[in-house]
Amino acid sequence: MASERFSPRRKSKTRRHTPEFFGRFDPLKEEMVCILAPDGTCNEALRPPLSDAQVQQMYRQMWLLRLYDRKAIALQRQGRFGTYAPMEGQEASLVASAHALAPQDWMVTSYRETGAMWLHGVPLKQLSLYWMGNEWGSHMPEGVRVLPISIPVGSHPLHAVGLAYASKYRGENSIAITYFGDGATSEGDVHEAMNLAGVFQVPCVFFCQNNQYAISVPRHLQTASRTIAQKALAYGFPGVLVDGNDIFAVYAVTREAVERARRGEGPSLIEAYTYRLGAHTTADDPTKYRDEAEVEAWRQRDPLVRVQRYLQQRGLWSEAWEQELLAACAAEVEQAMAEAEAVPPPPPQDMFRYLFAELTPPLREQEAALLASLQQRG
Ligand SMILES: Cc1ncc(C[n+]2csc(CCOP(=O)(O)OP(=O)(O)O)c2C)c(N)n1
């Protein structure tokens, strides 16, 4: 929800805009921005200015997404949700990046970034409607600058570049961020989007969640580049590799990318190095293509556990606080799903309503046939 997002602190006007991460961490050398280590210790010199309350809020939001994920999978197994794409393992990347945005910024995502969509103002009820197969799930609330989920891999970064171009053309203060996976970087559309963004220096942040797989295709078969971040250099803008399971690093890097875009310094590419702990979707069985040992090694880098350790070390965590937080998150998830289930599904003939202003003759025929068959069945 919009209220979930805190306002990122702005740099003072007098401060020089020296690059903090872009240009300093070389993607060609696989240098990765890491601030919060898996054991919860923190590199204070690089830590972004987040208050304790903000870190606790982000921790809560990550938990909410994980509980939402679990519930969504359970509902899919009961036939109450359609195919669902889990986010487990990628919560830090989604939550921390979304926090770096301002409400006027555009967000254009694929199917695995519903957590970021939620933080940018799309209610959980709306997202649940989407996964239940109700087209109204893609109807964004007034003023929420999020495009509907894009299922075709890699096509949507072009839309983000269009929005960013429009913002620059009209002299507006908004930027666009687009999220996509490592697999999407092999698509021609992503190349076209980055190329155009570089040529016209539009305020667009390309946020690649490298979760190591495109369904069963591992990252090393996706590209011969050492990093995905380095691809930015060929388009004439900076790229940075960041530990995607580290909320501080993701927040700091995204904030820098957003600020440079807003200042008119053009696009940038972030590669968030993370891992999909669950299946590609509820229609996938990852045990067919990856080892349990590999998954276990990544579980040790769980983004939630990392923040929990950080909070514990600072005396900001207690068992009772966590139990209360989990109960509140679970209730929020339950309520959103109950509200979505209470919405009657649209009538089947709605499928003809929103594509053309005037139906083509074959579609008119099909609609008539559907209506006749519905009438026959009563
Ligand atoms: C244009 C297109 N080609 C193929 C597919 C089938 N498909 C669905 S998801 C997927 C893999 C995408 O992997 P990646 O971009 O790494 O994102 P992830 O699912 O890992 O988040 C493929 C090939 C599709 N949806 N669209």
The ligand as an SDF file (V2000), in Angstrom:
LIG
                    3D

 26 27  0  0  0  0  0  0  0  0999 V2000
    8.1160  -14.2550  -24.7210 C   0  0  0  0  0  0  0  0  0  0  0  0
    7.9780  -15.4260  -23.7910 C   0  0  0  0  0  0  0  0  0  0  0  0
    8.7130  -16.5430  -24.0250 N   0  0  0  0  0  0  0  0  0  0  0  0
    8.6060  -17.6050  -23.2120 C   0  0  0  0  0  0  0  0  0  0  0  0
    7.7560  -17.5670  -22.1350 C   0  0  0  0  0  0  0  0  0  0  0  0
    7.6720  -18.7590  -21.1830 C   0  0  0  0  0  0  0  0  0  0  0  0
    8.3340  -18.4170  -19.9370 N   0  0  0  0  0  0  0  0  0  0  0  0
    7.6370  -18.0450  -18.8530 C   0  0  0  0  0  0  0  0  0  0  0  0
    8.6120  -17.6330  -17.5890 S   0  0  0  0  0  0  0  0  0  0  0  0
   10.0120  -17.9900  -18.4320 C   0  0  0  0  0  0  0  0  0  0  0  0
   11.3810  -17.8440  -17.7970 C   0  0  0  0  0  0  0  0  0  0  0  0
   11.6990  -16.4310  -17.4160 C   0  0  0  0  0  0  0  0  0  0  0  0
   12.8520  -16.4020  -16.6210 O   0  0  0  0  0  0  0  0  0  0  0  0
   13.4290  -15.0730  -16.0260 P   0  0  0  0  0  0  0  0  0  0  0  0
   13.3220  -13.9700  -17.0130 O   0  0  0  0  0  0  0  0  0  0  0  0
   14.7730  -15.3660  -15.4850 O   0  0  0  0  0  0  0  0  0  0  0  0
   12.4260  -14.6980  -14.8280 O   0  0  0  0  0  0  0  0  0  0  0  0
   12.0230  -15.5310  -13.5380 P   0  0  0  0  0  0  0  0  0  0  0  0
   10.8310  -16.3710  -13.9140 O   0  0  0  0  0  0  0  0  0  0  0  0
   13.1840  -16.3440  -13.1060 O   0  0  0  0  0  0  0  0  0  0  0  0
   11.6400  -14.5130  -12.5290 O   0  0  0  0  0  0  0  0  0  0  0  0
    9.7030  -18.4220  -19.7190 C   0  0  0  0  0  0  0  0  0  0  0  0
   10.6900  -18.8080  -20.7260 C   0  0  0  0  0  0  0  0  0  0  0  0
    6.9960  -16.3910  -21.9200 C   0  0  0  0  0  0  0  0  0  0  0  0
    6.1550  -16.2490  -20.8990 N   0  0  0  0  0  0  0  0  0  0  0  0
    7.1370  -15.3420  -22.7580 N   0  0  0  0  0  0  0  0  0  0  0  0
  1  2  1  0
  2  3  1  0
  2 26  2  0
  3  4  2  0
  4  5  1  0
  5  6  1  0
  5 24  2  0
  6  7  1  0
  7  8  2  0
  7 22  1  0
  8  9  1  0
  9 10  1  0
 10 11  1  0
 10 22  2  0
 11 12  1  0
 12 13  1  0
 13 14  1  0
 14 15  2  0
 14 16  1  0
 14 17  1  0
 17 18  1  0
 18 19  2  0
 18 20  1  0
 18 21  1  0
 22 23  1  0
 24 25  1  0
 24 26  1  0
M  CHG  1   7   1
M  END
$$$$
